[in-house]
Amino acid sequence: MRKLTLPAAAALVLAATTIFGVPSRAQQRSSTVPVTTVVTVLGPHFSAPPAIAKEDITVYSRKNRQDVTSLVPAQGDKAGLQLAIMIDDDDSPSAIGQHFSEIKDFIMSQPGTTQVGLYYAASGAAEAVAPFSADHESVARKLRLPLGRLAGTSPSVYLSLEDLVKHWPTNGMRHEVLIISSGIDHLHPGLQSPYVDAAIDKVQDSGVVVYTIYTGGPRLADASFHVEIAWMNLVRVSGQSGGQAFFQGFETPVDFVPIFRQLNAILHNQYLLTFTTPRAESKKGEMRNIEVRTEQRNVKLSYPSPVFVSGS
């Protein structure tokens, strides 16, 4: 019987590995996973930023630099956005009614790639009066006055936010929310509201970006509850999701026109940032803090931290 030489035996082992599917090192599961998140890039005073590329961005997690694989403008075939406008049904009808024209103009100003949905925070849920649609005129027509505190329909706008995010199906579009509210959590008006914390956890886990407009104004200036806490609740929810809290003072009436101008600048200057990072040790994944930096001058970056990292 003919004996195999050493090179021939090695060739047979290699062939058997290929035929019977024994995984090679290249076929083994990667120890890193890609993460994609929304990053807003702005110049001073909500101006358009200078040109920025992947090479201008660095991402750090656990003090380690991550590998940035792409930075894609949310334009063209990547421009898809679902923008939910949520109005607190607890707010004063007159306080919101005087801004109907500005809200309608903002809805109508959105590009065709943006689907707008209109919701009211009522009874701890998100009441959809106009589902997401690119027919902005139809959505704007559904705008109505809030019912006001006497109706007692909105115990916590944060419960409604959590409900909205919980039932928001994944579809590959950016998911962002504008909340128009006094920020008061009637279920827990003091510090460290569990309902605020739960809403923050939910938006972070789902990658939803939140913007807030504080509407407290003069009607709440002498209220017995802490309006500063209500305002800070809105700041926490928006800031920790990568969004923006719009605030013009506790006693002055709110001017929506400059706010909507700034919000449009934000929505028109967003990027989809993708980087790779080590897998989470838990099979369920984990939330992981990141820091996004740039050496570009006069550029402000806004992004959610933490982000969700899938597990093994």
C-alpha positions in Angstrom: 0.0 0.0 0.0 1.3 3.4 -1.0 2.2 5.6 2.0 1.2 9.3 2.0 3.9 11.8 2.2 3.6 14.6 4.8 2.5 17.3 2.3 -0.1 14.9 0.9 -1.5 14.2 4.4 -1.7 17.9 5.1 -3.7 18.4 1.9 -6.2 15.7 2.9 -6.7 17.3 6.3 -7.4 20.6 4.7 -9.8 19.0 2.2 -11.7 17.3 5.1 -12.0 20.5 6.9 -13.5 22.2 3.9 -16.0 19.3 3.1 -17.2 18.6 6.6 -17.5 22.2 7.7 -15.0 22.3 10.5 -14.8 26.1 11.1 -11.6 27.8 10.3 -10.3 30.8 12.3 -11.7 33.1 9.6 -15.2 31.5 10.0 -15.4 31.8 13.7 -17.8 34.4 15.2 -16.3 37.8 15.4 -15.5 39.2 18.9 -16.8 42.6 17.8 -20.2 43.8 16.7 -21.2 46.9 14.7 -23.2 49.7 16.4 -25.0 52.4 14.5 -26.3 55.6 16.2 -27.5 59.0 15.2 -25.1 61.9 15.6 -26.1 65.5 15.1 -23.3 67.8 13.8 -23.8 71.6 14.1 -21.8 74.7 13.8 -22.2 77.7 16.2 -25.7 78.8 17.1 -27.4 76.0 15.2 -25.6 76.8 11.9 -24.6 74.3 9.2 -21.3 72.6 10.1 -18.2 72.4 7.9 -17.8 69.3 5.8 -17.0 66.3 8.1 -15.9 62.8 7.2 -15.3 59.5 8.9 -11.7 60.3 9.5 -12.7 63.4 11.5 -14.5 61.3 14.1 -13.2 59.2 16.9 -15.3 57.0 19.3 -14.2 55.9 22.7 -15.7 53.3 25.1 -14.3 52.2 28.4 -11.3 54.5 27.6 -10.6 52.4 24.5 -10.7 53.8 21.0 -13.3 52.0 18.8 -13.0 51.4 15.0 -15.2 53.9 13.1 -16.4 52.2 9.9 -18.7 54.8 8.4 -20.2 58.2 8.8 -23.1 58.6 6.4 -25.2 61.8 6.1 -28.9 61.2 6.8 -29.7 62.4 3.2 -30.8 60.8 0.0 -31.7 57.1 0.5 -30.6 57.4 4.1 -32.9 60.4 4.9 -35.9 58.3 6.2 -37.2 59.8 9.4 -40.3 59.1 11.5 -40.9 62.2 13.7 -43.5 61.8 16.5 -45.0 65.1 17.9 -46.4 64.4 21.4 -48.4 67.1 23.1 -49.2 66.7 26.8 -53.0 66.6 27.3 -52.4 68.1 30.7 -51.2 71.4 29.2 -53.3 74.5 29.1 -55.5 74.7 26.0 -54.8 78.4 25.7 -51.1 78.0 26.1 -51.0 75.5 23.1 -53.8 77.0 21.1 -51.9 80.3 20.5 -49.1 78.2 18.8 -51.3 76.2 16.4 -50.1 78.1 13.4 -46.5 77.6 14.3 -46.9 73.9 15.0 -48.8 73.4 11.7 -46.1 75.4 9.8 -43.4 73.2 11.3 -45.2 70.0 10.3 -45.8 71.3 6.8 -42.1 72.3 6.5 -40.8 68.7 6.8 -39.4 67.1 3.7 -41.1 64.2 1.9 -38.7 61.8 3.4 -40.1 62.5 6.9 -43.2 60.8 8.1 -44.8 62.8 10.9 -47.1 61.3 13.5 -49.3 63.4 16.0 -49.8 62.0 19.5 -51.3 63.2 22.8 -50.1 62.1 26.2 -53.3 60.9 27.8 -54.1 58.3 30.5 -50.5 57.1 30.6 -50.5 56.2 27.0 -49.7 57.7 23.6 -53.0 58.5 21.9 -52.4 58.6 18.1 -54.6 61.2 16.4 -52.6 61.0 13.2 -50.4 58.0 12.4 -47.1 58.5 10.7 -47.6 59.9 7.3 -45.7 61.8 4.6 -49.0 63.6 3.9 -48.1 66.5 6.3 -51.2 68.5 5.5 -53.4 65.7 6.6 -51.4 65.3 9.9 -51.6 69.1 10.6 -55.3 69.1 10.2 -55.6 66.6 13.2 -54.1 69.1 15.6 -56.4 69.8 18.6 -56.4 71.6 21.9 -55.1 69.7 25.0 -57.9 68.8 27.4 -56.1 70.6 30.3 -55.4 69.6 33.9 -59.1 69.7 35.0 -59.7 66.6 32.7 -57.0 64.8 34.6 -56.1 62.7 31.5 -52.3 62.9 31.7 -50.8 61.6 35.0 -47.3 61.4 33.5 -46.1 62.4 30.1 -43.2 60.0 30.7 -45.5 57.0 30.8 -46.9 58.1 27.5 -43.4 58.5 26.0 -42.5 54.9 27.1 -45.8 53.6 25.6 -45.0 55.4 22.3 -41.5 53.9 22.1 -42.6 50.5 23.2 -45.1 50.2 20.3 -42.8 51.7 17.6 -41.9 49.0 15.1 -38.4 48.7 13.7 -38.3 49.9 10.1 -34.8 51.2 9.4 -35.8 54.8 9.7 -34.6 57.3 12.3 -37.0 57.5 15.2 -37.3 60.9 16.9 -39.8 62.5 19.2 -40.7 66.1 20.0 -42.5 66.5 23.3 -44.4 69.7 24.0 -45.1 69.7 27.8 -44.7 71.4 31.1 -42.7 68.3 32.1 -44.6 67.8 35.3 -44.9 64.2 36.5 -48.1 64.2 38.6 -47.4 60.6 39.7 -44.1 61.6 41.2 -43.5 65.4 41.1 -40.4 65.2 43.3 -36.8 64.2 42.6 -35.8 60.8 41.1 -39.1 59.9 39.5 -39.1 56.2 38.6 -41.3 57.0 35.6 -38.8 59.5 34.2 -36.0 56.9 34.7 -38.0 54.2 33.0 -38.7 56.4 30.0 -35.0 57.3 29.7 -34.1 53.6 29.8 -36.6 52.8 27.1 -35.6 55.5 24.6 -31.9 54.6 25.1 -32.5 50.9 24.6 -34.6 51.7 21.5 -32.2 54.3 20.0 -35.0 57.0 20.0 -33.9 60.7 20.0 -36.1 63.0 22.1 -36.5 66.8 21.9 -38.6 68.7 24.4 -40.2 72.2 24.6 -40.9 73.4 28.1 -44.3 75.1 28.1 -44.6 75.9 31.8 -44.6 79.7 31.4 -46.3 82.1 33.8 -49.2 79.8 34.7 -46.8 77.6 36.6 -44.5 80.2 38.1 -46.3 80.2 41.5 -47.4 76.6 41.5 -46.9 74.6 44.7 -44.9 71.8 43.0 -41.3 72.3 41.9 -41.3 73.6 38.3 -37.5 73.4 38.2 -37.8 69.6 38.7 -40.3 69.4 35.9 -38.0 71.3 33.6 -35.0 69.2 34.6 -37.0 66.0 33.8 -37.4 67.2 30.3 -33.7 68.1 30.1 -32.7 64.6 31.3 -34.9 62.8 28.8 -33.7 64.8 25.9 -30.1 65.1 26.8 -29.6 61.4 27.6 -31.2 60.4 24.3 -28.9 62.6 22.2 -31.6 65.3 21.7 -32.1 68.9 22.7 -34.2 70.5 25.5 -35.6 73.9 24.4 -36.2 76.3 27.3 -37.0 80.0 27.3 -37.5 80.6 31.0 -40.0 79.9 33.7 -42.1 83.0 33.5 -41.9 84.2 29.9 -44.4 82.9 27.2 -42.7 80.5 24.8 -41.9 81.6 21.3 -42.1 78.5 19.1 -40.7 80.2 15.9 -37.0 80.2 16.8 -37.3 76.8 18.5 -38.7 75.2 15.3 -36.0 76.9 13.2 -33.3 75.4 15.5 -35.0 72.0 15.4 -35.1 72.0 11.7 -31.4 72.8 11.6 -30.8 69.7 13.9 -32.9 67.4 11.8 -31.2 68.5 8.6 -27.6 67.9 9.9 -27.7 64.4 11.2 -25.4 61.5 10.4 -25.5 57.7 10.8 -22.3 56.8 12.7 -21.2 53.1 12.6 -18.4 51.7 14.7 -17.3 48.3 15.9 -17.0 47.4 19.6 -16.4 44.3 21.7 -19.5 42.1 22.1 -21.4 42.3 25.4 -20.7 39.4 27.7 -24.4 39.0 28.3 -26.4 37.2 25.6 -29.1 39.8 26.0 -26.6 42.6 25.3 -25.9 45.7 27.3 -26.1 49.4 27.3 -22.6 50.9 27.0 -21.3 54.5 27.4 -19.5 56.0 24.5 -17.8 59.3 23.8 -17.7 60.8 20.3 -15.1 63.4 19.5 -13.9 65.5 16.6 -10.9 67.8 16.2 -12.9 70.0 13.8 -13.2 73.5 15.2 -16.5 75.1 16.0 -18.4 71.9 15.7 -20.8 70.5 18.3 -21.7 66.8 18.4 -24.8 65.5 20.0 -25.4 61.7 20.3 -27.0 59.2 22.7 -25.0 57.7 25.5 -25.2 54.9 26.3 -25.9 52.8 23.2 -27.0 49.2 23.0 -24.4 46.6 22.2 -25.5 43.1 21.3 -24.2 40.0 23.1 -22.6 36.7 22.4 
